[in-house]
Amino acid sequence: MNHKIELEKALRKLKDIELALNESSIVAITDNRGIIQFANDKFCNMSKYSRNELIGSRQNIVNSGHHSQDFFKEMWRTIGRGKVWKGEIKNKAKDGTYYWVDTTIVSFLKENGRPYQYISIRHDITKRIEYEETIKQMAYYDPLTLLPNRNLLNEWLNEYVNKEGKLAVLFLDIDRFKSINDNYGHRTGDMILK
């Protein structure tokens, strides 16, 4: 009788953990070949695929083409050895939109130490990546012309000088540009700059 109560407690605890995980994370379980065996609601919502479309498909159904083959080879090499892999992945939803996920993949191992399945736990980081891109755009590109600004030029020059050692820089200046703004307005001046 005592074992039955212990078993019920353990099962209830596992159900609670499963509920918490499903409410907070995008979860998929694949076999050792990357065929999806389980997809939770968050994965379906994020990827815009139905559960029926996901289950039985390869995990690369959401591959965006953003990452190199070497990126995925290293990931598979890591989890194939039974190690945990962590990284950020850009995926593509069924409707063609892209999303970023912070991903942890854990291997489930047989007695011989070989993986028989993997669990992928992901968190949506799309907004964070978009903010980082916006900040990078603001820091390195002119808001009017969208051309690289002095900050990016300095980085390029430092990188090039460290690699090549020699280079020439051409600097162009527009004389009396202030008079264009004064006589024709800033809108006209902005159009000329563009």
C-alpha positions as CSV (number, residue, x, y, z in Angstrom):
1,M,0.0,0.0,0.0
2,N,2.8,2.4,0.9
3,H,4.5,1.8,-2.5
4,K,1.2,2.7,-4.3
5,I,1.1,6.0,-2.5
6,E,4.7,6.7,-3.3
7,L,4.1,5.9,-7.0
8,E,1.0,8.1,-7.1
9,K,3.1,11.0,-5.5
10,A,5.9,10.5,-8.1
11,L,3.4,10.4,-11.0
12,R,1.7,13.6,-9.7
13,K,5.0,15.3,-9.4
14,L,6.0,14.3,-13.0
15,K,2.6,15.6,-14.2
16,D,3.2,18.9,-12.4
17,I,6.7,19.2,-14.0
18,E,5.2,18.3,-17.4
19,L,2.5,21.0,-17.0
20,A,5.1,23.6,-15.9
21,L,7.4,22.8,-18.8
22,N,4.6,22.9,-21.4
23,E,3.3,26.2,-20.1
24,S,6.8,27.9,-20.1
25,S,8.6,26.3,-23.0
26,I,8.5,25.1,-26.6
27,V,9.1,21.4,-26.3
28,A,9.8,18.7,-28.9
29,I,10.9,15.1,-28.5
30,T,12.6,13.4,-31.4
31,D,14.1,10.0,-32.0
32,N,17.8,9.6,-32.6
33,R,17.4,10.5,-36.3
34,G,15.6,13.8,-35.6
35,I,12.0,12.5,-36.4
36,I,9.6,14.4,-34.2
37,Q,7.7,12.1,-31.8
38,F,6.1,14.8,-29.6
39,A,5.3,18.5,-30.0
40,N,3.7,20.6,-27.4
41,D,1.1,23.3,-28.0
42,K,3.7,26.1,-27.8
43,F,5.7,24.4,-30.6
44,C,2.6,24.1,-32.7
45,N,1.7,27.8,-32.1
46,M,5.2,29.1,-32.7
47,S,5.8,27.1,-35.8
48,K,2.3,27.5,-37.2
49,Y,2.3,23.7,-38.0
50,S,-0.4,21.4,-36.6
51,R,0.7,18.6,-34.3
52,N,-0.2,16.1,-37.1
53,E,2.1,18.0,-39.5
54,L,5.0,18.0,-37.0
55,I,4.8,14.5,-35.6
56,G,6.6,12.1,-38.0
57,S,8.4,15.0,-39.7
58,R,12.1,15.7,-39.4
59,Q,13.1,18.4,-36.9
60,N,14.5,20.4,-39.9
61,I,10.9,21.2,-41.0
62,V,11.4,24.6,-39.3
63,N,14.9,25.1,-40.7
64,S,15.2,28.7,-41.9
65,G,18.4,28.2,-43.9
66,H,20.1,30.9,-41.7
67,H,22.6,28.6,-40.1
68,S,25.5,26.8,-41.9
69,Q,25.7,23.0,-42.3
70,D,28.7,23.1,-39.9
71,F,26.5,24.7,-37.2
72,F,24.1,21.7,-37.4
73,K,26.9,19.1,-37.8
74,E,28.4,20.4,-34.5
75,M,25.0,20.3,-32.8
76,W,24.4,16.7,-33.9
77,R,28.0,15.7,-33.0
78,T,27.4,17.0,-29.5
79,I,24.1,15.4,-28.8
80,G,25.2,12.2,-30.6
81,R,27.9,11.9,-27.9
82,G,25.2,12.2,-25.2
83,K,26.1,15.7,-24.3
84,V,23.8,18.7,-23.8
85,W,23.8,21.2,-26.6
86,K,22.8,24.9,-26.1
87,G,22.5,27.6,-28.6
88,E,20.3,30.2,-30.4
89,I,18.5,29.1,-33.6
90,K,16.6,31.0,-36.2
91,N,13.6,29.0,-37.4
92,K,11.0,29.5,-40.1
93,A,7.3,29.0,-39.4
94,K,4.9,27.4,-41.9
95,D,3.7,30.9,-42.9
96,G,7.2,32.0,-43.8
97,T,7.8,34.2,-40.8
98,Y,11.0,33.7,-38.8
99,Y,11.5,33.3,-35.1
100,W,14.5,32.9,-32.8
101,V,14.7,30.3,-30.0
102,D,17.2,29.8,-27.2
103,T,17.5,26.0,-27.4
104,T,18.7,23.3,-25.0
105,I,18.8,19.7,-26.4
106,V,19.2,16.9,-24.0
107,S,20.0,13.3,-25.0
108,F,18.2,10.3,-23.5
109,L,20.7,7.4,-23.4
110,K,20.4,3.7,-23.6
111,E,22.3,1.4,-21.2
112,N,25.2,1.4,-23.7
113,G,25.4,5.2,-23.6
114,R,24.0,5.8,-27.1
115,P,21.1,8.3,-27.6
116,Y,17.8,6.8,-28.4
117,Q,15.9,10.2,-28.4
118,Y,16.3,13.9,-27.7
119,I,14.3,16.5,-25.9
120,S,14.5,20.0,-27.2
121,I,13.5,22.8,-24.8
122,R,13.2,26.2,-26.4
123,H,12.4,29.7,-25.4
124,D,11.2,32.4,-27.8
125,I,13.9,35.2,-28.0
126,T,12.6,36.8,-31.2
127,K,11.9,40.2,-29.6
128,R,15.4,40.3,-27.9
129,I,17.1,39.5,-31.3
130,E,15.0,42.3,-33.0
131,Y,16.0,44.8,-30.2
132,E,19.6,43.8,-30.7
133,E,19.4,44.3,-34.4
134,T,17.7,47.7,-33.9
135,I,20.4,48.8,-31.5
136,K,23.1,47.6,-34.0
137,Q,21.4,49.5,-36.8
138,M,21.3,52.7,-34.7
139,A,24.9,52.3,-33.6
140,Y,26.4,51.5,-37.0
141,Y,24.2,53.0,-39.7
142,D,23.1,56.5,-40.6
143,P,19.4,56.8,-40.0
144,L,18.8,59.0,-43.1
145,T,20.9,57.2,-45.8
146,L,21.1,53.8,-44.1
147,L,24.8,53.8,-45.1
148,P,27.5,52.6,-42.6
149,N,28.5,55.4,-40.3
150,R,31.8,56.4,-38.7
151,N,31.5,53.8,-35.9
152,L,31.3,50.9,-38.5
153,L,34.0,52.6,-40.6
154,N,36.4,52.6,-37.6
155,E,35.7,48.9,-37.0
156,W,36.3,48.0,-40.6
157,L,39.5,50.1,-40.7
158,N,40.8,48.5,-37.5
159,E,40.0,45.0,-38.8
160,Y,41.5,45.6,-42.2
161,V,44.7,47.2,-40.9
162,N,45.2,44.3,-38.5
163,K,44.8,41.8,-41.4
164,E,46.3,43.6,-44.4
165,G,48.5,46.3,-42.9
166,K,48.1,48.8,-45.8
167,L,45.1,50.7,-47.1
168,A,44.0,54.0,-48.6
169,V,40.9,56.0,-47.5
170,L,39.1,58.5,-49.7
171,F,37.2,61.2,-47.8
172,L,34.5,63.2,-49.7
173,D,33.1,66.4,-48.3
174,I,30.1,68.4,-49.7
175,D,31.1,72.1,-49.7
176,R,28.4,74.7,-48.8
177,F,25.8,72.0,-48.0
178,K,24.4,74.2,-45.3
179,S,23.3,76.7,-47.9
180,I,21.2,74.0,-49.6
181,N,19.4,73.4,-46.3
182,D,19.0,77.1,-45.7
183,N,17.7,78.0,-49.1
184,Y,15.7,74.9,-50.0
185,G,14.8,73.3,-46.6
186,H,16.0,70.2,-44.8
187,R,13.7,67.9,-46.8
188,T,15.5,68.9,-50.0
189,G,18.9,68.6,-48.3
190,D,17.9,65.1,-47.1
191,M,16.9,64.1,-50.6
192,I,20.2,65.2,-52.0
193,L,22.1,63.3,-49.3
194,K,20.2,60.2,-50.0
